[in-house]
Amino acid sequence: MTRLIALSLGWMITLKSRRARSERGLSQSTEVAILLGAAAAVAIVIMLFVKGYVSDRIGEVEHP
């Protein structure tokens, strides 16, 4: 009987620890995805700003 209780307790601990790890991994993956999306958005804004600035200044270079 003691062996059955120990086995049951072991399974409960194993299943509980697996669930906690997968939740933490999902949260970390979500955080990384959000940060990568934010970094991509910042890069796009910078690229559009530089493109607009160069497009405005190219007219001055061609027509001195």
N, C-alpha and C positions, 0 to 999 in steps of 0.2 A: 504494500500500500504506500509506503514511504517513497519507494522508487517511482510509482505512478505520479505522486504529487510533485516530486522533483522534476520528472520529465515534463509534466504539464506546466510547471513554473518556468522551466527552461524554454519551452516553446513560446510561452507568453512574452518572455523577455526578448527573445529573438525576433518575434514578429513586431513587437513594439519598437525595437531599435531600428529595424528595417524601415518602418513607416516614417520615423523621425528623420532618417537620412534622406529618403526620397523627397520629403517636403522641403528640407533645407536645400537640396540640389535644385529643385524647381524654383525656389525663391532666388537663388544665386543666378540661375540661368535667366530668369526674368530681369533681374537687375542688370546683368551684362547686356541683354538685348536692349533695354531702355537706354543704357549709357552709349551703346554703339549707335543707336538711332539718333540720339542727341548730338553725338560727334559728327555723324553724317550730315545732319541738318546745319550745324555750324559751318562745316566745310562747304556746303552748297551756298550758304549765304555769303561767305567770304569769296567764293569763286564768282558769284554773280556781281558782287561789288567790284571786284578787280576787273571783270569783263566790261562792266558799265564805265568804269573810270578810264580804261584804256580806249574804249570806243569813243568817249567824249574827247580825249586828248589826241586821238589819231588825226582828227580834222585840223588841229593846230600844227601838226608836223607836216602835213601835206600842203597846207596853205600858209606859208610864213608871213 
